[in-house]
Amino acid sequence: MALPGLHQHHAQPHHHGHGHHGHSGGAADYGRAFAIGIGLNLAYVVAEAIFGVIAGSLALLADAGHNLSDVLGLALSWGAAILSRRQPSHRYTYGLRSSSILAALANAVILLVATGGIAWEALSRLSQPVPVAGATVAWVAAIGILVNGATALLFVRGRKGDLNIKSAFLHMVADAVVTAGVLVAGIAIVVTGLAWLDPAVSLVVSAVIVYGTWGLMRDSTRLALDAVPEGIDAIAVRAHLAALPGVAAIHDLHIWGISTTETALTCHLVMPRGHPGDAVLTGIASELDARFGIRHATIQIELGDSGDICALTPETVV
């Protein structure tokens, strides 16, 4: 729901338009798929970690860490969908949507620390290789490809209509490819007997994790600092609003993420001919949603017909 508000600058009232459009069920409709995916991957992570220790394989342990990130990522997407349905309160006026941002940031930090430990151990093993049960590595990795592939299939149908579902699908497909690399390493160890291949592959897997996690760290940090979400062109949004009929100027434009999947906007539009009416404001909000994915828009109308200029007009004022 859109929360009503009223701003007054220098005792002059301004009109507000609020647009907040309903969300398609999205990730919430995939509760069963998320539950199955999390269950399958969690069971595989435990098995992979156990066999990684038994086989003495850092590659398996590194991949187990990678697959644990899948479990956390799937849980994050599912949890965010559930939390997004929590009603706003007097203290949490946006509900608990932004908890998904905090969870993503914590997930990134934990993964980077864990991966650093695995990479450190791998570097020491490169100089002093430890015998590895290559056949065990290969068999466990083969099962992992099946698990990741099956999980990806759970989201294949919704990947085109929901970015959250699409990210889950692409993550699982990428993981199947990484696990295929571990499978190749296991087979190569059996054929050649070269134990150094295991820590070498674990370094490659660690690099893949860091590469993917670094993007998550960057994006979640930006969202936590109320930056314009990735994929939204703030300059294009400003140009769109400034070009609207009757708009003479625009100021105090802010665009930020309410959660990892929802974007909000506030701005002041100077319209000398007067308030355009609720229908026009609703249309503006609908266009912002359709063109830019901004679902929660709050627009303040100012007439600009006096010397009583809005205190937030300068771009340097927040």
NUSE-411611 format. One line per 4 residues: their letters; for each residue x, y, z of C-alpha. Coordinates in Angstrom, 3 decimals. Example, Ala and Ser with C-alpha at 12.3 -4.5 7.8 and 13.67 -1.06 7.14 Angstrom:
2
as) 12.300 -4.500 7.800 ~ 13.670 -1.060 7.140
This chain:
318
malp) 0.000 0.000 0.000 ~ 1.124 3.586 -0.574 ~ 1.542 5.513 2.636 ~ 0.030 9.012 2.494
glhq) 2.153 12.036 3.292 ~ 2.032 15.835 3.208 ~ 4.994 18.199 2.865 ~ 4.826 21.911 3.559
hhaq) 7.589 24.318 2.668 ~ 7.282 27.912 3.900 ~ 3.649 27.306 4.869 ~ 2.594 26.656 1.267
phhh) 0.743 23.351 0.817 ~ 1.699 21.035 -2.048 ~ -0.284 18.263 -3.640 ~ 1.017 14.723 -3.727
ghgh) 0.386 11.862 -6.060 ~ 1.118 8.346 -4.886 ~ 1.398 5.399 -7.182 ~ 2.058 1.952 -5.796
hghs) 1.083 -0.895 -8.027 ~ 0.323 -4.436 -7.047 ~ 3.036 -7.015 -7.445 ~ 2.622 -10.177 -9.371
ggaa) 3.135 -13.088 -7.059 ~ 6.668 -13.579 -8.401 ~ 8.872 -15.574 -6.086 ~ 5.970 -16.016 -3.690
dygr) 4.263 -18.255 -6.271 ~ 7.330 -20.495 -6.383 ~ 7.296 -21.471 -2.713 ~ 7.230 -25.191 -3.555
afai) 10.073 -24.833 -6.076 ~ 12.184 -22.901 -3.563 ~ 11.519 -25.493 -0.840 ~ 12.495 -28.411 -3.109
gigl) 15.541 -26.545 -4.452 ~ 16.776 -25.637 -0.974 ~ 16.194 -29.198 0.294 ~ 18.033 -30.820 -2.628
nlay) 20.988 -28.440 -2.488 ~ 21.320 -28.532 1.290 ~ 21.409 -32.346 1.276 ~ 24.019 -32.241 -1.497
vvae) 26.157 -29.666 0.350 ~ 26.292 -31.897 3.432 ~ 27.156 -34.983 1.336 ~ 29.733 -33.076 -0.719
aifg) 31.441 -31.711 2.399 ~ 31.565 -35.171 4.016 ~ 32.969 -36.860 0.901 ~ 35.326 -33.910 0.383
viag) 36.864 -34.622 3.789 ~ 36.923 -38.394 3.194 ~ 38.497 -38.020 -0.266 ~ 40.847 -35.261 0.897
slal) 39.536 -33.042 -1.910 ~ 39.699 -29.263 -1.601 ~ 37.887 -28.985 -4.942 ~ 34.853 -30.740 -3.452
lada) 35.004 -28.586 -0.315 ~ 35.270 -25.421 -2.412 ~ 32.315 -26.533 -4.520 ~ 30.391 -27.354 -1.333
ghnl) 30.944 -23.749 -0.268 ~ 29.753 -22.635 -3.681 ~ 26.620 -24.759 -3.426 ~ 26.015 -23.478 0.102
sdvl) 25.807 -20.037 -1.483 ~ 23.009 -21.447 -3.658 ~ 21.099 -22.528 -0.576 ~ 21.572 -19.093 0.998
glal) 20.659 -17.387 -2.282 ~ 17.498 -19.446 -2.758 ~ 16.542 -18.882 0.892 ~ 17.165 -15.168 0.439
swga) 14.895 -14.962 -2.623 ~ 12.192 -16.994 -0.906 ~ 12.480 -15.092 2.359 ~ 12.350 -11.750 0.567
ails) 9.143 -12.828 -1.184 ~ 7.589 -13.775 2.155 ~ 8.769 -10.622 3.951 ~ 7.497 -8.437 1.117
rrqp) 3.984 -9.454 2.117 ~ 4.417 -8.129 5.662 ~ 2.225 -5.100 6.218 ~ 3.878 -1.751 7.005
shry) 3.803 -0.630 10.627 ~ 4.210 2.714 12.397 ~ 7.910 1.948 12.921 ~ 8.626 0.030 9.680
tygl) 6.693 2.119 7.173 ~ 7.936 0.030 4.212 ~ 7.364 -3.242 6.037 ~ 10.456 -5.479 6.153
rsss) 11.334 -5.353 2.464 ~ 14.867 -4.015 2.985 ~ 15.802 -7.075 5.092 ~ 16.635 -8.786 1.790
ilaa) 19.354 -6.166 1.208 ~ 20.919 -6.828 4.616 ~ 20.736 -10.596 4.021 ~ 22.461 -10.239 0.632
lana) 25.244 -8.147 2.173 ~ 25.780 -10.630 5.022 ~ 25.740 -13.523 2.533 ~ 28.463 -11.852 0.452
vill) 30.723 -11.163 3.450 ~ 30.440 -14.727 4.802 ~ 31.159 -16.268 1.384 ~ 34.221 -14.104 0.758
vatg) 35.707 -14.977 4.165 ~ 35.041 -18.726 3.719 ~ 36.413 -18.726 0.175 ~ 39.559 -16.934 1.354
giaw) 40.240 -19.786 3.805 ~ 39.799 -22.427 1.097 ~ 42.076 -20.545 -1.329 ~ 44.783 -20.206 1.346
eals) 44.746 -23.955 1.972 ~ 44.785 -24.642 -1.781 ~ 47.940 -22.555 -2.246 ~ 49.747 -24.537 0.442
rlsq) 48.646 -27.834 -1.159 ~ 49.990 -26.785 -4.539 ~ 53.499 -26.839 -3.091 ~ 52.842 -30.008 -1.071
pvpv) 50.170 -32.073 -2.899 ~ 48.033 -34.434 -0.797 ~ 46.709 -37.753 -2.229 ~ 43.147 -37.359 -3.484
agat) 40.512 -40.013 -4.227 ~ 39.774 -38.898 -7.781 ~ 36.997 -41.439 -8.368 ~ 35.077 -40.202 -5.307
vawv) 35.487 -36.609 -6.478 ~ 34.146 -37.511 -9.931 ~ 31.103 -39.427 -8.646 ~ 30.097 -36.743 -6.133
aaig) 30.512 -34.017 -8.770 ~ 28.370 -35.991 -11.238 ~ 25.573 -36.124 -8.656 ~ 26.017 -32.373 -8.140
ilvn) 25.431 -31.696 -11.830 ~ 22.128 -33.597 -11.581 ~ 21.095 -31.689 -8.439 ~ 21.915 -28.277 -9.928
gata) 20.277 -29.182 -13.230 ~ 17.098 -30.424 -11.533 ~ 16.900 -27.262 -9.427 ~ 17.334 -25.078 -12.520
llfv) 14.426 -26.903 -14.181 ~ 12.172 -25.890 -11.251 ~ 12.543 -22.248 -12.323 ~ 12.786 -22.634 -16.096
rgrk) 9.136 -21.702 -16.685 ~ 9.141 -18.423 -14.743 ~ 12.555 -17.133 -15.786 ~ 11.156 -14.833 -18.498
gdln) 8.607 -12.970 -16.397 ~ 10.390 -12.464 -13.069 ~ 13.953 -11.220 -12.580 ~ 14.123 -12.882 -9.174
iksa) 13.217 -16.267 -10.668 ~ 15.559 -15.651 -13.604 ~ 18.495 -15.001 -11.262 ~ 17.778 -18.253 -9.399
flhm) 17.638 -20.149 -12.716 ~ 20.880 -18.666 -14.083 ~ 22.677 -19.222 -10.758 ~ 21.824 -22.933 -10.791
vada) 22.861 -23.342 -14.443 ~ 26.199 -21.642 -13.725 ~ 26.722 -23.925 -10.720 ~ 26.167 -27.001 -12.871
vvta) 28.980 -25.746 -15.132 ~ 31.325 -25.171 -12.152 ~ 30.568 -28.645 -10.784 ~ 31.300 -30.053 -14.236
gvlv) 34.798 -28.599 -13.828 ~ 35.203 -30.516 -10.565 ~ 34.030 -33.686 -12.363 ~ 36.695 -33.186 -15.038
agia) 39.318 -32.709 -12.308 ~ 38.266 -35.950 -10.603 ~ 38.517 -37.900 -13.858 ~ 41.883 -36.275 -14.662
ivvt) 43.241 -37.263 -11.236 ~ 42.155 -40.890 -11.811 ~ 43.782 -40.930 -15.268 ~ 47.006 -39.035 -14.522
glaw) 47.417 -39.448 -10.772 ~ 48.361 -35.764 -10.488 ~ 47.182 -34.696 -7.015 ~ 47.947 -31.010 -7.662
ldpa) 44.968 -30.848 -10.028 ~ 42.625 -30.863 -6.986 ~ 43.930 -27.668 -5.310 ~ 44.287 -26.067 -8.756
vslv) 40.597 -26.662 -9.496 ~ 39.641 -25.477 -5.995 ~ 41.428 -22.186 -6.779 ~ 39.463 -21.862 -10.016
vsav) 36.180 -22.572 -8.176 ~ 37.189 -20.043 -5.497 ~ 37.868 -17.457 -8.201 ~ 34.407 -18.090 -9.702
ivyg) 32.810 -17.658 -6.261 ~ 34.703 -14.418 -5.607 ~ 33.788 -13.109 -9.058 ~ 30.080 -13.777 -8.507
twgl) 30.092 -12.735 -4.861 ~ 31.930 -9.487 -5.531 ~ 29.030 -8.344 -7.706 ~ 26.600 -9.295 -4.941
mrds) 28.717 -7.398 -2.390 ~ 28.885 -4.319 -4.617 ~ 25.180 -4.270 -5.462 ~ 23.968 -4.983 -1.910
trla) 26.278 -2.292 -0.493 ~ 24.962 0.210 -3.017 ~ 21.361 -0.687 -2.160 ~ 22.134 -0.379 1.562
ldav) 23.397 3.157 0.841 ~ 20.196 4.019 -1.105 ~ 21.946 4.161 -4.484 ~ 19.925 4.010 -7.693
pegi) 19.400 0.261 -8.315 ~ 21.394 -1.432 -11.075 ~ 19.578 -1.350 -14.399 ~ 17.736 1.942 -13.803
daia) 18.989 5.004 -15.692 ~ 18.363 7.986 -13.378 ~ 19.115 10.451 -16.212 ~ 16.486 8.783 -18.427
vrah) 13.943 8.850 -15.588 ~ 14.586 12.578 -15.015 ~ 14.252 13.299 -18.747 ~ 10.991 11.328 -18.893
laal) 9.464 13.253 -15.987 ~ 10.713 16.634 -17.239 ~ 9.133 16.000 -20.657 ~ 5.663 15.354 -19.237
pgva) 2.948 17.804 -20.399 ~ 2.671 20.817 -18.095 ~ 5.972 20.185 -16.268 ~ 8.180 23.289 -16.191
aihd) 10.884 21.905 -13.887 ~ 11.767 18.952 -11.692 ~ 13.801 18.777 -8.485 ~ 14.428 16.667 -5.386
lhiw) 14.416 13.462 -7.472 ~ 15.389 10.369 -5.478 ~ 15.409 6.753 -6.677 ~ 16.332 3.891 -4.336
gist) 15.688 0.227 -3.648 ~ 13.073 -0.686 -1.055 ~ 14.348 -4.255 -1.348 ~ 16.482 -6.284 -3.751
teta) 13.504 -6.433 -6.150 ~ 11.489 -3.227 -5.591 ~ 12.304 0.382 -6.435 ~ 10.848 3.618 -5.080
ltch) 10.918 7.187 -6.358 ~ 10.088 10.614 -4.946 ~ 10.264 13.940 -6.775 ~ 8.835 17.451 -6.977
lvmp) 7.275 18.516 -10.295 ~ 6.730 22.231 -10.951 ~ 3.447 22.556 -12.910 ~ 2.424 26.254 -13.275
rghp) -0.969 25.377 -14.755 ~ -1.960 23.597 -11.567 ~ -2.492 20.100 -10.283 ~ -3.203 17.771 -13.241
gdav) -5.591 15.538 -11.293 ~ -5.392 12.095 -9.757 ~ -5.878 10.267 -13.063 ~ -2.778 11.923 -14.559
ltgi) -0.672 11.122 -11.484 ~ -1.841 7.514 -11.582 ~ -0.871 7.394 -15.260 ~ 2.585 8.799 -14.485
asel) 3.088 6.132 -11.803 ~ 1.971 3.412 -14.237 ~ 4.451 4.633 -16.862 ~ 7.302 4.661 -14.327
darf) 6.450 1.059 -13.474 ~ 6.144 -0.091 -17.091 ~ 9.195 1.747 -18.481 ~ 11.630 1.683 -15.564
girh) 10.356 -0.936 -13.113 ~ 9.699 1.735 -10.443 ~ 6.665 0.438 -8.580 ~ 6.367 2.922 -5.721
atiq) 6.257 6.531 -6.927 ~ 5.471 9.562 -4.756 ~ 5.129 12.804 -6.715 ~ 4.756 16.254 -5.203
ielg) 3.190 18.983 -7.343 ~ 4.313 22.609 -6.991 ~ 2.903 25.626 -8.856 ~ 6.056 27.752 -8.832
dsgd) 3.845 30.865 -9.007 ~ 5.437 32.861 -6.190 ~ 8.787 33.829 -4.775 ~ 8.326 31.166 -2.113
ical) 10.743 28.694 -3.694 ~ 10.881 25.103 -2.403 ~ 13.836 24.696 -0.031 ~ 14.757 21.430 -1.794
tpet) 15.082 22.976 -5.266 ~ 18.930 23.162 -5.365 ~ 20.462 19.885 -6.535 ~ 23.006 20.101 -3.713
vv) 20.263 19.983 -1.051 ~ 19.014 16.638 0.218
